Amino acid sequence: MNIIESLNWRYAVKKFDDKKELSATQINTLKEAFNLTATSYGLQPLKLVVVKNKEIQEKLLPNSWNQQQIVQASHILVICVKDNYTTQEVDDYFNLTQQLRNTTDEIIKPFKTFLTEEIAKKTQEELFLWNKNQAYIALGNLMTVCATEQIDACPMEGFSPEKYDEILGLKNHNLKSVLVMPVGFRAADDYMKDLKKVRKPLTETVIDF
């Protein structure tokens, strides 16, 4: 399928086939795609938690508005941001830049100073909201990759981040969960799978000049 056919093929799966699992190759593709997602200034303030454990999925279920996709799916992808975000992230980014590109201090210093000052003057709440916006970019990227790879998915905001953080021990990693996406394969009897996609015409969503 071409990309438009793939995007028409995808939908937010309401029922997964709990007998089918994604291959290691498919999961690695999603991990790589997540890692290649564009982020503001390239700082990558995100982490991806991949859950493939039915016992944990059962614990997450009541904290996901009892959406059954959580236990039916092959894997659960949880996109997280740092709980406490500091200028150390800028130092780490530019250290990696120099390691990979051999960029000189003279070239790096102006941009590094700018980013350090920008982050230092923001509150943790402002930084959390900024980084959470990056999570939506990653989610969109993952959804598109899933469509092209014929992997079914269901993006979710309907869950309790605090409970997810507790169950997954995210506080120990200085992380907060912000978005969830079960992935796997649609069930043959998912009532949504054959329904026509509801979208406005291009004339209502796109303005050409």
Secondary structure as UniProt FT lines:
FT   HELIX           3..9
FT   TURN            18..19
FT   HELIX           24..35
FT   HELIX           40..42
FT   STRAND          46..51
FT   HELIX           54..60
FT   HELIX           61..63
FT   TURN            64..66
FT   HELIX           69..72
FT   STRAND          75..82
FT   HELIX           88..101
FT   HELIX           105..120
FT   HELIX           124..148
FT   TURN            149..150
FT   STRAND          152..153
FT   HELIX           161..168
FT   HELIX           170..173
FT   STRAND          175..184
FT   TURN            188..189
FT   TURN            191..194
FT   HELIX           202..205
//
